[in-house]
């Protein structure tokens, strides 16, 4: 069992980042990590955790030992709802067209929509007693609005539907969006939850998945409502969205009013450049490119992280990966990143 914990847990330090202020010390942020890393820090195989309580307890243990001020709990750990799609062959990569179940008005009306309140939200209340002093939960949903619509319809099918049947397209987006909104309303009302991740990938390397004007018409109105519901419960809203979002950054900041942005890739825009452009308007979380974390040596990683902390002066910034800690990122590389937060 190892620990990177130098400072007492204090969620208020992350709150300062959300408010685009300067925390009293470096703050770490991570969306989620792999089971092997959780096992490494806890000196206990995460796979041995059978019940939801055991899994959440191990996740809390990892985040505390690694130096975070919170523990991220994806909805699956408390039985959150999900959108059922068709079975397809399990393989390393899956087409965005596989598994689609809604192709026309009839299949839309016949679809068995899930109950967004089916999760054991009481489990979050119960497991709050396991949080170390100063910690909060950060909760994420079972995929995002555009992500789930793409899964239900298929990407190519959706591209045609957006032009051939605007009414049906809007009905599908509204159906999925209304369920996600109820989920965030429910989760943000739990006292132990300090922030919520609205996870919805909107782009790829060069542009958004669908035209910005369609995002504004079909996707953003529901995101605005989700953020409003989170803010009404005095919690913070984090947008996790991959891809090139340059065309809609003003929308994210001015219209949707997200508190923080997560997910960065060097080939799109290095986090250093994004911070320079946007940190006065939105908090910047993570950003150390996953490919860089995987291929670089610990010294190179430490040097970049150290320089980034110095450049930002910690204002409106929390250190972490650009996406998540995958199983192929060497443990020593991950540790090299988080250890820089204990040097200041």
FENSULPE-V516097 format. One record per pair of residues at least 12 apart in sequence whose C-alpha atoms are under 7 Angstrom apart, sorted by sequence separation. I is the first residue (numbers start at 1). J is the second residue. D is the distance in Angstrom with one decimal. If there is no record, write none. Layout:
# FENSULPE-V516097
I/J/D
I/J/D
This chain:
# FENSULPE-V516097
46/58/6.9
59/71/6.7
87/99/5.9
14/27/6.4
86/99/4.3
13/27/6.8
85/99/5.3
86/100/6.2
85/100/6.0
86/101/6.2
85/101/5.9
271/287/5.0
42/61/6.6
239/258/6.5
42/62/6.2
238/258/6.2
38/59/6.8
41/62/5.8
237/258/5.6
238/259/5.9
239/260/6.2
240/261/6.2
241/262/6.6
242/263/5.5
261/282/6.8
237/259/5.5
238/260/4.8
239/261/5.0
240/262/4.7
241/263/5.9
242/264/6.9
260/282/5.3
261/283/6.3
262/284/6.6
149/172/7.0
236/259/6.2
237/260/6.8
238/261/5.9
239/262/6.0
240/263/5.8
259/282/5.8
260/283/4.3
261/284/5.5
262/285/5.1
264/287/5.0
266/289/5.9
38/62/5.5
41/65/6.9
149/173/6.5
244/268/6.1
259/283/6.2
260/284/5.8
261/285/6.1
262/286/6.4
263/287/6.4
265/289/5.3
52/77/5.8
260/285/6.8
264/289/6.5
52/78/6.5
253/281/6.6
227/256/6.9
253/282/6.6
83/114/6.5
145/176/6.3
227/258/6.7
290/321/6.2
82/114/6.7
145/177/5.9
224/256/4.7
284/316/6.1
285/317/5.8
286/318/5.8
288/320/6.1
289/321/6.0
290/322/5.9
301/333/7.0
305/337/6.3
81/114/6.3
223/256/6.6
283/316/4.7
284/317/4.9
285/318/4.9
286/319/4.7
287/320/6.1
288/321/4.4
289/322/4.7
290/323/6.6
81/115/6.4
283/317/6.0
284/318/6.6
285/319/6.4
286/320/3.7
287/321/5.2
288/322/4.8
294/328/6.8
298/332/6.6
302/336/5.4
306/340/5.9
81/116/5.5
208/243/6.9
212/247/6.9
285/320/6.9
286/321/4.8
287/322/3.7
294/329/4.6
298/333/5.0
301/336/6.4
302/337/5.6
305/340/6.6
207/243/7.0
208/244/6.2
212/248/6.6
272/308/6.8
286/322/5.3
293/329/6.4
294/330/6.5
297/333/6.6
301/337/6.1
81/118/6.2
207/244/5.0
208/245/6.2
279/316/5.9
3/41/6.9
80/118/6.4
81/119/6.3
204/242/6.9
205/243/5.4
206/244/5.6
207/245/6.6
298/336/5.3
302/340/6.3
1/40/6.8
2/41/5.4
29/68/6.9
80/119/4.2
198/237/7.0
202/241/6.1
203/242/5.9
204/243/4.0
205/244/5.5
1/41/5.3
28/68/5.6
32/72/6.7
79/119/4.6
195/235/5.3
196/236/6.3
197/237/6.2
198/238/6.0
199/239/6.1
200/240/6.3
201/241/4.3
202/242/6.3
203/243/3.9
204/244/5.7
293/333/6.3
1/42/5.3
31/72/6.7
78/119/5.8
79/120/5.9
194/235/5.6
195/236/4.5
196/237/5.3
197/238/4.7
198/239/5.1
199/240/4.6
200/241/5.2
201/242/4.8
202/243/6.3
203/244/5.3
1/43/4.7
78/120/5.3
184/226/6.4
188/230/5.6
194/236/6.8
195/237/5.9
196/238/6.1
197/239/5.9
198/240/6.1
199/241/6.0
201/243/6.9
203/245/6.4
78/121/6.7
197/240/6.5
185/229/5.7
189/233/5.9
78/123/6.5
173/218/6.4
177/222/5.7
181/226/5.3
185/230/6.6
188/233/6.0
184/230/6.7
188/235/6.5
170/218/6.3
102/152/5.7
103/153/6.1
100/151/5.8
101/152/5.4
102/153/5.1
99/151/6.8
100/152/4.6
101/153/6.2
100/153/4.9
147/200/6.0
100/154/5.2
139/193/7.0
144/198/6.8
146/200/6.4
147/201/6.5
96/151/6.7
137/192/5.9
138/193/5.8
144/199/5.2
145/200/6.3
98/154/6.6
136/192/5.5
137/193/4.5
138/194/6.0
139/195/6.8
140/196/5.9
143/199/6.0
144/200/4.0
97/154/4.1
136/193/5.7
137/194/5.8
138/195/4.9
139/196/4.9
140/197/4.7
141/198/6.7
143/200/6.3
265/322/6.1
11/69/5.0
96/154/5.8
97/155/5.4
136/194/5.4
138/196/5.3
139/197/6.0
140/198/6.3
141/199/6.8
264/322/4.5
9/68/6.8
10/69/5.4
11/70/6.5
96/155/5.5
97/156/6.5
140/199/6.8
263/322/4.8
264/323/6.6
5/65/5.5
9/69/4.8
82/142/5.8
263/323/4.8
4/65/5.8
5/66/5.9
6/67/7.0
81/142/6.9
3/65/4.6
4/66/4.8
5/67/4.5
3/66/5.8
4/67/5.5
105/168/6.6
116/179/5.6
205/268/5.9
73/137/6.7
75/139/6.8
116/180/7.0
128/192/6.0
69/134/6.9
70/135/4.7
71/136/6.6
72/137/5.9
73/138/6.2
74/139/5.6
75/140/5.9
125/190/6.9
69/135/5.1
70/136/4.7
71/137/5.1
72/138/4.6
73/139/5.0
74/140/4.8
75/141/5.4
116/182/6.3
117/183/6.5
69/136/7.0
70/137/5.5
71/138/6.0
72/139/5.7
73/140/6.6
74/141/6.3
75/142/6.1
85/152/6.1
116/183/5.4
125/192/6.8
70/138/6.6
60/131/6.6
57/130/6.7
146/219/6.8
145/219/6.8
11/134/5.8
9/133/6.6
10/134/4.4
11/135/5.5
9/134/4.9
10/135/6.1
11/136/6.4
9/135/5.8
18/259/5.6
18/260/6.2
29/285/6.3
30/286/6.8
29/286/5.9
20/280/6.6
20/282/6.8
20/283/5.6
18/283/5.4
17/283/6.1
26/314/6.2
29/318/5.6
28/318/5.1
29/319/5.7
30/320/5.6
23/314/6.6
27/318/4.9
28/319/4.7
29/320/5.1
30/321/6.6
33/324/5.9
34/325/6.2
22/314/5.7
23/315/6.9
27/319/6.2
28/320/5.9
31/323/6.9
32/324/5.5
33/325/4.5
34/326/5.6
22/315/4.1
31/324/5.7
32/325/6.6
33/326/6.3
34/327/5.5
21/315/5.4
22/316/6.3
30/324/6.4
20/315/6.3
21/316/5.5
20/316/4.1
17/315/6.7
18/316/6.6
17/316/4.5
17/317/5.8
17/318/6.9
26/341/5.3
4/339/6.8
6/342/6.2
